Amino acid sequence: MLGITKKDFMIQSSNFDIRRPWNLLRITAGAFLLPHAFGKFIGGALNPAVVGFFEKAGFQPPETWVLLAFLVEIICGVALVLGLLTRFAALGACLTLLVAVGALHLVKGFAWYWNLGGYEYPIFWAIVCLAISMQAFQVKDKG
């Protein structure tokens, strides 16, 4: 069904061949999640602006949700960069980004342009992660 094997947990040199377009996209998507995750902290503590945003979006207690979001983004980001459990890491990243879109909508209402606080950027990366997951599931089904 899910077809998880030892190979899903093995770092392989072929995962880093950037002549393969899906590798390049997967590594980039994972790398883009990492600074987003670390942005939840400032000076070694939770960023008060991020905690405030989570609270406005209705996540209670907000500190717990910020830490959960941090962990999910780190785990998915590292897994994508390394090519570990790619289909699940990309799907997890996609779902996390869609939750972020929902939170943005709750806090700011409809806003498209990212530079104005909208959600075009997380929607784009959610679609990218969904495509990576779909491609990885196809490869797994064939292999």
Secondary structure, 3 states (H helix, E strand, C coil): CCCCCHHHHCCCHHHHCCCCHHHHHHHHHHHHHHHHHHCCEECCEECHHHHHHHHHCCCCCHHHHHHHHHHHHHHHHHHHHHCCCHHHHHHHHHHHHHHHHHHHHHHHCCCCCHHHCCCHHHHHHHHHHHHHHHHHHHHHHHC
